[in-house]
Each structure stands twice: as structure tokens, then as C-alpha cells.
Amino acid sequence: MTRANPLFRYGGYVFSAGGARVVGLLITSLTFPYVVRHLGVEMYGLWSYVVAVRTFLDIIADPGITTHATQQLAARRAAGLDLIPDVLALRFLCSLIAAVVLLVFAVFEVRPDVAQLLRVYGIGSLFVNLLLSDSFLLSLEMFHVRAVLTVLQQVLYAATIFTFVHSPRDVIWLPISILGSAALAGIAGWTVLARRSEGHLTAVIHPRAWKSILVPSFHYAGSTLMSNLYRRAGLILVRWFLGDFALGIYAAVTRFLDLLRSFVIIISQVMMPRMALSARSGAGFGRLARFSVGVMAVISIPIAAGLFGTAPVILPWVMGANFAAGIPLLKWMAAYMIAAPMAFLFAGTILFSLGRHRAFFAATGGGAATGLVLYLILIPTLGLPGAGLAFVLAELVVALIAYALLPELHGSWKNPLIGIALGGSMLMLVSVRIATAYLTQGLAAIGVGVLVYLLSCGWLVRKYLTEQAQGL
């Protein structure tokens, strides 16, 4: 019996995860504009504020426990399954504490509608998250199952949104749709996981092992807190300094960028389990990581350049004329599409795969410190552009610190794909500028730019990636 070619095997994984992400993005490309248009600038901003608060409470509910278990499961596979019952028991106890904190926080909220959203979405998500199985499916390379469940969840969410959300007063259906679809997908995921674990997944807990789980987990919890500080604190500070309307603009633009980032980091998500295994065995880890750097550059650089050059066309088309005030902000934040994927690759994938939780914490801590300082300085002085600049620079600091802590990757910036992507992106911007002068439809000009990028560097990229993949 012959083994499948690893290139085709992981190509299938990328296609599966990528296909699910594409379908999810297609669904989100409908639900996101629909939600922002029907909720309006102010209510969408307040909903994003609720999500940010809940995200911080998630750190109490899951202080790095799932993150540690994910890394252990990816590296140890069958042995890592023994951790799952203890992980769920610890998370349940922590969720009870987080629920109490949330109820107290909601008492001090001045707006009754926001307080209601905090209670419904906050309490609900704390316990629905116990049902989520995405991380464990990812660690076991069950990408096809995860892809199907991702699409299922997105379809259920979208169906509920389109049916019940028609005005700002219907905002309560957002948490209902999110929690309901996540719960159903989570139950289905655990069912598949139990059947395929070949008896390794049991309900036996080992309280004496909790200390060995919590110690490294707290490092990951600290890293998660740091990540949330530089990624979510901007929402809270924009509301404090600039008001609810500015919050809505900022929340919509950052959410749009985050959706694009989710697509770009598919490669990192697929390669994480293999990196964990190769790091453990010492087989080809450096080459695998450098390969991922090149692929990430080819995708992220043209997206960043495209957003900078076509923001006046893309943003009103996606969100509507009410969000036109966000066009300058999108231009300021276009570089996020390079900084954030690289931060995720170096810190969230490579350091995580190696199990270097202290280095992971150092990288995210540096980003948090930078982000908070810049938010407090730039938001009062520059307004929304200052918030966007602080957001991007925080991600850049995370990427630089993580890169500095990975001596095996030093020199990876010399990857030929980076130069190819930069050259192709410049040609793309020039072609878009020329096409805009002759075409009345802005989206048609964007299509011309994409075609120019693919034609200018597609062959070189394909040749290089094929050579590297054969070496892997």
C-alpha cells in the first residue's frame, strides 16, 4: 500500500479549508453588508462594543486552556485526547466565574439595550463555547469535517439574519443566530470527534493533572489578553473618546479587514499541525516555515495594495454610502493586511507550533503595550486615523518581536516571492489607475488590476512554489 503524495494531501487540505473559507466569505459578504446597512452606523458600533467586552471575558472563561490543549493535541495526537475531559471541566468552572463578572459589569452600562445584549450574548457565548470543537478538529487535521461544519454554521447564521434582522431594533437576533448556529455545529463536531477517536476520548477527569494544564495555559491566557488589548481595546477607547458614530465607522472597517485576514491565514491554519509534528521530530521545520512566509506574502501584499488604491470604490460598495466616512480610515489601515497575517504566522502559528509559550507571550505583550500607548496618544490627537494607525502598528510590533525570537527564520525576508509580490502589486496599482480613466465602473477597474497581478507574477510564483513543495 502506497502513501498519498504529501503535496496532493495538503493540497486537498488547503482546498477543503480554503473552499469552506471561500463559501463562508461568500455568505459573510452578504451578511456583513446586510447587517451594517440595516443596523446603521451607531447600532453596529454598539454591537461591536458588546463583542469586544465579551471577548475580554472569554479570557476568564478560557484562560489559555484550549490553546494549550490544541498545541498538545497537534503534537501528541492520541495522547493529547486524554486532556480533553480535564480541559472541558476546567473551562466550565472558569465560565461560571466569568458569568458572574459579566452580570456585575452589565449593571453599570448606561444604555438598557447594550446591557441586554451583554447579558444575552455574554452569558450565552460563555457556555456555548464549551461545545465548540473547531480547535480540536484542526489539531487532528480533520479539515474536511471542519470545513463542512463551518459552512453549516454560516448557512444557519445567514438564514436567521436575513429572516429576522430588518432594523436596529432587531439587533437581539444577532446573538441568537450566532449562538444557535455555533451550538448545533459544535454538537455535530463532537459527535464526529468521538467516533473517530478510536476509544481514546473518554469522560474521565484527572484533577491531579490540572496544575500541569494550567501552568502553561496561563502563559497562553496572558498572550490572549495581550492580543485582545491591541485588537479590541481600540473599540472601547474610540467609544470613550470619539462617540458612538465614530465607533460604528471604526468597527465596520476593522471587521471588514478581519474578514479578509481570516481568508489570508488559511495557509497558516492548515500548516499548524504539520509544523507542530515537524518541530517535535526536527524534520524540515525551517523550510516548511519559510515556505509559509512566501505563500503569505504572495497573498497579503496585493490585497493591502489593492485596498489602499481602491478604498473609495470598495468601502461604499460593501457597506453603503452611510459608511463613506470610513474611506480615509481604510487607506490608513491597508497595511494591516500585511502586518496581521505575518503576526499570525510568526506568533500564532510558528511560535505556537514550537510550544514556546513564553516567546508567544513576549510577542503579544509587546503588541499590547505598543497598541495601548498609541491608542491613548493618537486617538485624541488624530481621531479615527490615529486609531487605525495604532491598530496596524501594534500588529507590526507583534510580527517583528516574534520574528526576532525565531533565529531559525532569520533571512526569510529575502524570499524571492516577496519581491515578486511587490513588483506585481505595483503593476496592479498602475493598471487600476489607468483603467479608472477609461472605465466608468470602479469594480471593472479592480478586475483589470487583479488580472494584471496574476499575469505579471503568476508563472514565477507557480514555478517557485512547485520547487519548494517538491523539496518539502
N, C-alpha and C positions, 0 to 999 in steps of 0.2 A: 504494500500500500504506500503510495507516494503522497507526500505532504503538498498542500497547495502552495503555490508561489506566494511568498510574503508580500510582494508588490501588489498582486491581484487581491490578496486577502485584505490588506489595509486599504487598497483602493476601494474595495467593497464596503469597508467600514466607513471610509470618508463619504462614499456615495450615499450610504444609508443615513449616517448622521447629517451629512450635508443636505440630502434630499428632505429629511424631516425638518431641518432648519429652514430650507427654502420654502417648504409648504407652510411652516409656521410663520415665516416672514410674509408670505403672500396673504395669510389670514390676518396677521398683525398689520400689514399695510392697508388693510380695510378697516380693522377695528380701531387702530390708533387714530387715524384721521377722523373716523366717525365719533370716537369718544371726545376728542379735543373740540370738535366743532359743536357737538350737542351739549357738552358741559360748559363750554365757554372758558375764557382765559382764567377768571378768578376761581371758579369751582374746580377746574382741572388742577390749578396750583394748590388749592387746599387739599385735594385728594392726594397729590404727590407729597404734601407735608405729612399727611397721615401715614403714607407708606414709609416715609423716612423715619418717623418716630417708631413705627413697628419694627423697622429693620434694626434699630439700636436695641430694642427689647429682645430681638432674636438672639442677641449675644448672651443675654441672661438665660434664655431658654435652651440654647445650644452653645455653651462656651467652648467651641472648638472640638467637641466630642465627635461629631460626624466627620469633620475634616480629618482628624486623626484616624478614625476607623476607615475612611476612604483610602488613605495612603497605605495603611496596613493591609487592607484587603487587596489593593492593587499589587503590593509587593509579595504577599504571602498566600494569596488566593484561599485555598481550603482552610488553612489555619486561621485566616482572618475572619472567617464566618463565625467562629466561636465568640468573637467580640460583640456581635450584633445584639444579642439579648441584653447584655450589660449596657450597651450604648443606648438602647431604647429605654431601659429602666432609668438611667441617669438623666436622660433628656426629659422624661416625664416629670421627674422631681423638680428639675430646673424650670420647666414650663409652668408649674404651679407657682413658683416664686415670681416669675415674670408676669403672670396674670395679675397677681396682687399689685405689683408695681404699676402696671398699666392702668388698673382701676383707680389708683390714687392719682396718677398723672391726669387722667380724664376729668377728674373733679375740678382741676384748676384751668381747664380750657374754657375760654370766654364764649365761644360760639357753640350753641347746642348741637348744630348739625355736625360739626367737626368732632365734638365729644361722642356723639352717637356712632360715627364712623370708627373712631378709635376703639370703642367697646366692641362693636360687631366684628370689624376686620381684625383688630388686635387679638382679642381673645380667641376668635375662631382660627386664625392662622397659627397661633401658638400650638394648638393641638392637632390641626390638620397637617402641619409639618411633620408630625410624628409618623404619618402614613406615607410620606414621600420616600421613594426608593431609587430616585434618579442616580444619586451618587454611587450607590452600591452596584447598580446595573452597569454604570460606566466603568467602575473599577474591575469588574469581571468581564469587560469587553463584550457585553451583551448589547451592542449598539443597535442591532435590528429591533430588538424588543423595545428599547428606549425610544427609538425613532417612532414606532407605531404608537406608543403611549403618548409621546409628545404631540403627535398630530391629533390623536383622540382628544387630549385635553384642550388643545387650541380650538378644535371644532366645537366642543361643548361650550367653551367660554364665549366664542364668537356668536353662536346661536342665541345664547342668553342675552348678550349685549344688544344685538340687533333687534331682538324681540321686545325688550323691556326698557332700554335707555333711549329717551327721546328729548329730555330737557335736563337742566341742572338738578331738578327735584328728584330725578331718578338715579342719583349717584349711589344710592344704597345698593343698587343691583350690581355694581362693580365688585364689592367684596363677596356678594352671594355667588356670582358667576365664577370668580377666581377660586373660592374655597370649595364650591361644589365640584367643579371640573378637576381640581387637584386631588380631592379625596377619592374620586372614582378612579382616576389614573393611578394613584398610589396603591389602592387596594389591588388593582389588576397587576401592578408591578410586583408586589409582594407574593401574589399567587404564583406568578411565573418563577420568581426567585426561589420560592420554597420547593417547587417541583424540580428545578434544575440543580439544586444544591446537593443532591445525592445523599441526603440524610445528615449533612454537616450543619444545617441550620436547625437549631433546637430552641426551646423556650427556657433553657436552664441558665440562671444567672449566677454569677460568682462575685459577691460583694468584696471579697478579699482582693480581687483584681482591679477594683475601681480606682485605687490610687495610681496604678500603673497606666490607666487610661487617662486620668485627669491631669497628671503632671505634664505630659507633652500637649494635651488638649488645651491647657491654659495658655500655652505659647501661641497656638493657633487662634484661640479666642482673642488674645491680645492683638494678633495680626488682623483678625476680622474687625475688631474695634477700630484699629488704625485705618483700615480700608474704608470703613463706613464714615469715619471722621472726615477724610478728604473727599469722599464721593457724595456723602449725604448731608454733611454739615452745611454746605452751601445753600440747600433748600431752606433750612431753618434760619440761617443768617440773612438770606435775601428777604424772607418774610419780615424779619425784625427790622432791617434797615430800609427796605425799599417798598414794602407793602404787598398786598395780595395780587395786584395786577402784574407787577414785575415778577413775582413768584411764579405766576402762570406761564409767562414767556420763558423764563429760565427753566422751569420744569419740563415744558414741552420740548425745548431744544435739546436738553440733556437726555431726555428719554429717547428722542429720535436718534441721537448719536449712540446711545447704549444699545438700541436695536441693531444698528449697523455693526457695532463692536461684537455683538453676540454672533453675527454671521462670520466675521473675520476669524474669531478664535476657535472655530470648529476644528481646525487642524490641531491646535494645542490640546483640545479635549480628547480627540481621538488618539493622539500620541502619548498622553499621560501614562496610561497603564504600561505601555511598552517601555517608556523611559524608566519607570519605576523598576521594572524587571531587569532592564539592561544595566541600570545603575547598581542593582544588587549583585549582578553577575560580572559587571565590568566589561561587557561585550559591546563595543561600538557606541557607547553613550555619547561621547563628544561629537561624533559625526552625525548621529541622529539629531542632536540638539542644533547643530549648525545648519542642518538641512531644514529644520523647522524655522530657523531665523530667516532663511532665504525665501521660503514659501510665504511667510508672514509679510515680508517686505513687498513682495510682488502684488499682494492683495491690498495691503493697507495704504501704501504710498499713493497709488492712483485715486483711491477713494477720498483721501484727505485733499489732494489737489483738486479733484472734481467738486468737492463741497465748497472749497474756497472760491472757485471760479464760477460756480453756478448757483450759489445760495439764493440770489434774487428770484430764480426760477423754481428751484426745488421746494423751498420752505412754504411759499403761498400755495403751491400745488398740493402739498401734502396736508397742510394744516388749515388752509383757508386764509382769507385776507385779514381776519382779526389778529392773526399772529405775525403780520408783516413786520412788526417792531422787532422781531427776533432775527431778522436778516443780518444786521451787523454782528450780533452775538454768534450766529452760526459761522460767520467768517473768522471771528476771533478764535473759535473753538475747533476749527477744521483739523488742526494739528493733533487733536485728541485721538483721531483715527490712526495715528502712528504711535503716539505715546502709550495709549491704553493697551493695545494688543501686545506691544513689546513688554509692558509691565506685567501683563498676564502671563506671557511666555516665560520671562526670566524668573519672576517671583512665584506666580500662581501655578506654573507647570514644572519648570526645571528644579527650582529650589524645593518645591513641594514633593516632586518625584524622588529627589535625593533624601528626603526626610530631614532637611536642615531647617528645623523649625525656628531656631534662634536667628539664623540669617533671614528667614522669611519675615520674622517679626521686625528685624532691623530695617529691612527694606520698606515695609508698610509703615513702620513708625516714622521713618524719615519723611515719607509722603504725607503722613498725617500732620506732623509738625509744620512742614512747609505749607500745606494747604490751609491750616487754621490761621497761621500768621498772615498769609497772603489774603485770605478772605477778610480778615479783620482790618487789613490796611487798604485793600483795593476796592472792596465793595463800597465803603463810604466815600472814597475819592473818585472812582471811575464808574460806579454804578454797575449795570449788568455786564458790560465788557470786562470789568475788574473781576467779577465772579467767575466768568468764563475763563479768563486768563489764569486765575488761581487754580481752577479745576484741572486745566491742562498741565500746568507746571507741577502740580502735585503728582500726577501720573508719571510725568517725565522723571521726577526725582526717584520714584519707586523703581522705574526701569534702570536708571543709572546705578543706584545702590545695589540692586540685585545683580546687575552685570559685573560690578566691581567685586562682588562676593563669589563670582564663578570664574576662577582663574582658568579653568579648562575651556572657557568660551572666549577668552581674550583674543582679539584678532578676528572675531566672526563678523565685525562690521566691514571687513574687506571683502565680504561675499559679493561675487560678480552680479548676483541678482539685484542687489541694492542699487548699483549703478544703472543696470538695465531698466529697473522700475522708475528711477528718477528721470532718465532720458525719455522714456515712453510717456511719463506723466507731463513733462514739459511740452512735448509734441501734442499731447492731448489738449492741454490748455490753449495752445496756439490755434489748433484746429477749431475748438469751440468758439474762440473769439472771432475767427474768420467766418465760421458757419452762421454765427449770430447775425452778422451783417447782411446775409443773403436769405436766411430762413426766418419766417415770421413766427414759427412755433419753437419756443425755447427747448422743449423736450426733444425735438428733432435734432437740434444742435448738440444736445447732450449725447444723443445716439451716435452722431458723427464722431464725437470725441472718444467714446468708448471703442468704436470701430478702429479709429486711428491707433489707439493704445494697443489693441490686440494685434493689429497688423504690424506695428513697429517693433514689438518685442516678443510676440507670441512664439515665434520659431526659436529664438535664442533661449527663452525660458523653458520651453519644452525640451530642447536638447540638453540643457544643463540639469534639469530635474530628472530626466531619464538616466543620465550618467550617475548622478548621486544615488538614485533609488536602486540602481543595479549594484552599486557599492555597498548599500545597506543590506 
